[in-house]
Amino acid sequence: MKTRNVIIIGSGPAGYTAALYASRANLEPLVIEGHEPGGQLTTTTDVENFPGFPEGVMGPDLMTNMKKQAQRFGTEFLTTHVKDVDLSKRPFSLKCENGDEFLADTLIISTGASAKYLGLENEKELIGKGVSACATCDGFFYRDKVVHVVGGGDTAMEEASFLTKFASKVYVVHRRDTLRASKPMQERCLKNPKIEFVWNSEVKEIVHDETGVTGIKVFNSETNDTNLRETDGLFMGIGHSPNTGFLKGQIDTDKAGYIIPTNAPHPDTNVPGVFACGDVQDSYYRQAISAAGSGCMAAIRAERFLEDSE
Ligand code: NDP
């Protein structure tokens, strides 16, 4: 089996930028994109803070263009998941869900992070039947309906704002009485007449019938009451967790599963030849531009690693 110079696991701004740099350095990279090519930005609408777009850019368009740019210099793409890796020796070996196997001298991990769910008993079975973690994907189905969004950060505010385009009423259920979201996002929601906040409150149960979600039981920590609130939809806006499960402990991560950079500012991991970029190693900035920047660094680092090991 041919050993590749570099395989990039995961798409999104980090993976595509790593691919752009690696392909321009003639490393002929392969990007294994996962099942959601383009990553989290493909589920968002306007991105107003990616430099170079004074009028903003749609998330999916930004990702399509990044991919095309990497393709132009010879990057190969494969839409499958990596299910197993062996990082104990070089070349590293990878097994994919579609049965493909690969060897690579260096690996760049840019698998990002996925939306968190509350962990309620039936929430996963109700995905698509009233439970969602993506307003952009599913908001359309809630025209003139009542929805609840859980969370108090920017994700929750973004979900809530977006849902007002469709829903008749959007309630934001937050476990405290102050928001974590940035000021502009807070203000946008607080002054939106379609959005109402349900403070000091936790969703304890999802009520449903055969058609899907009909309500939620919400505990108020100030009054100690639990109330049934009727709703057609429940959107998760409580943050993300890193996609590192497939590494099965072969790379050092923190308690939450984020890969720990071992040689900052370089995107090195504790395994020589394996580099990490984007949200999979960043629980702090989590921005498209910082992910793209770290993808550039990972590719340059992989290139120099290959030169040094020749
Ligand atoms: P955050 O971690 O910032 O916020 C998560 C929110 O969910 C918090 O309010 C938290 O409550 C609440 N929460 C977490 N777990 C639970 C739970 N089990 N039950 C109830 N509530 C819970 O995550 P975000 O995804 O909102 O944002 C992450 C980063 O991404 C931030 O840096 C943000 O700025 C950025 N971002 C930027 C956007 C933009 O600029 N357009 C859009 C989306 C995200 P508590 O506050 O009590 O901890």
Boltz pocket constraint, residues with backbone or C-beta under 6 A from the ligand:
constraints:
  - pocket:
      binder: B
      contacts: [[A, 46], [A, 117], [A, 118], [A, 150], [A, 151], [A, 152], [A, 153], [A, 154], [A, 155], [A, 156], [A, 158], [A, 173], [A, 175], [A, 176], [A, 178], [A, 179], [A, 180], [A, 181], [A, 182], [A, 201], [A, 202], [A, 237], [A, 238], [A, 239], [A, 240], [A, 283], [A, 284], [A, 285], [A, 286]]
      max_distance: 6.0
